[in-house]
Amino acid sequence: MTVLSERMTTATLFFARWTLHGDGRLTGDGVDIQLPPKEWHVLRLLLVSGGELMTKDRLLELAWPHGEVAEESLTRCIYSLRKHLRADKGFIKTIYGRGYRFTCAVSIEEHEPRRAGQGRAGRICSACGQVSHG
């Protein structure tokens, strides 16, 4: 089970003209949306996957760790994310019968919670989404 750490939730992820903030906001292309928690979590998992396939089972396990959930919940989540991304919806590729792949380059800036405005570059584990340095 993956638990998002305080450091993880303060990391800001950048892709194309979009920014996914640690507070759940998706900004860019004239949009500032507060994503529902599951959409934010699924998008963050896709962004940190490094372009690797995220299987449906893995996404379900990480985004819904405390119980049974139908695959339809993930499908609806992906549909909503694509709708938010508008013309860039193609960044989330469906690998039929297997899962999803995020196809755009992603960069990260980690913000220290106690020092607003100062960031440190870091790497995010594509398996669990944890931020590491070094």
C-alpha positions in Angstrom: 0.0 0.0 0.0 1.3 3.5 -0.9 0.7 6.4 1.4 1.5 9.8 0.0 4.0 11.6 2.2 4.0 15.3 3.0 7.0 15.7 0.7 5.1 13.9 -2.1 2.1 16.1 -1.8 4.2 19.3 -2.0 5.9 18.3 -5.2 4.8 20.2 -8.3 4.8 18.4 -11.6 5.1 20.1 -15.0 4.2 18.7 -18.4 3.7 20.6 -21.6 1.8 23.7 -20.7 0.3 22.1 -17.6 1.1 22.1 -13.9 -0.1 19.6 -11.3 0.2 21.2 -7.9 0.5 19.3 -4.6 -2.7 20.7 -3.4 -4.7 18.9 -6.2 -4.9 21.9 -8.6 -4.3 21.4 -12.3 -3.4 24.7 -14.0 -2.5 25.6 -17.6 -4.1 26.4 -21.0 -6.3 29.0 -19.3 -7.6 26.5 -16.7 -7.4 26.3 -12.9 -9.2 23.2 -11.7 -9.3 21.6 -8.3 -9.2 17.9 -9.1 -11.2 15.4 -7.0 -8.7 13.4 -4.9 -8.9 10.2 -7.0 -8.3 12.1 -10.3 -5.4 13.9 -8.7 -3.9 10.7 -7.4 -4.3 8.8 -10.7 -2.9 11.7 -12.8 0.1 12.0 -10.4 0.7 8.2 -10.7 0.7 8.5 -14.5 3.0 11.5 -14.4 5.6 9.8 -12.3 5.5 6.6 -14.3 8.3 7.8 -16.6 6.4 6.8 -19.7 6.1 3.2 -18.6 2.9 1.3 -18.7 0.8 1.6 -15.6 -1.4 -1.5 -15.5 -5.0 -1.2 -14.6 -4.4 -3.4 -11.6 -1.5 -1.3 -10.4 -3.4 1.9 -10.7 -6.4 0.4 -8.9 -4.2 -0.9 -6.1 -2.4 2.4 -5.6 -5.3 4.8 -6.0 -7.9 2.7 -4.2 -5.8 0.9 -1.6 -8.5 0.3 1.0 -11.0 -1.8 -0.7 -12.8 -3.4 -3.6 -13.3 -1.1 -6.6 -14.6 -1.7 -10.0 -12.4 -1.1 -13.1 -15.2 1.2 -14.2 -14.1 3.7 -11.5 -10.7 3.9 -13.1 -12.2 4.2 -16.6 -14.4 7.2 -15.5 -11.4 8.8 -13.8 -9.3 8.6 -17.0 -12.2 9.9 -19.0 -12.5 13.0 -16.7 -8.7 13.6 -16.8 -8.7 13.6 -20.6 -11.6 16.0 -20.5 -9.7 18.4 -18.3 -6.6 18.1 -20.5 -8.7 19.2 -23.6 -6.4 19.1 -26.7 -3.7 17.4 -24.7 -6.0 14.4 -23.8 -3.8 12.2 -26.0 -1.0 12.4 -23.4 -2.9 9.5 -21.6 -2.6 6.6 -24.0 -4.8 3.5 -23.5 -2.9 0.2 -23.9 -5.9 -1.9 -24.6 -6.5 -4.7 -22.2 -3.5 -3.7 -20.1 -3.5 -0.1 -18.7 -2.4 3.4 -19.5 0.8 5.2 -20.4 1.6 8.9 -20.0 3.4 10.1 -23.1 4.6 13.6 -22.3 7.9 14.5 -20.6 7.4 15.5 -17.0 9.6 17.6 -14.7 9.3 18.0 -10.9 10.0 20.7 -8.4 9.7 19.8 -4.8 8.8 22.6 -2.3 9.9 22.3 1.2 6.7 22.8 3.4 8.4 25.2 5.8 10.2 27.3 3.2 7.7 28.5 0.6 9.1 29.6 -2.7 12.2 27.5 -2.5 12.3 24.2 -4.4 14.6 21.3 -4.8 14.8 19.0 -7.8 14.1 15.4 -7.1 13.1 12.1 -8.7 9.8 10.4 -8.2 9.6 6.6 -8.0 7.4 5.4 -10.9 6.3 2.4 -8.8 5.1 4.2 -5.7 5.2 8.0 -6.4 7.7 8.8 -3.5 10.1 11.7 -4.0 13.8 11.0 -3.5 16.9 13.1 -3.9 20.3 12.3 -5.2 
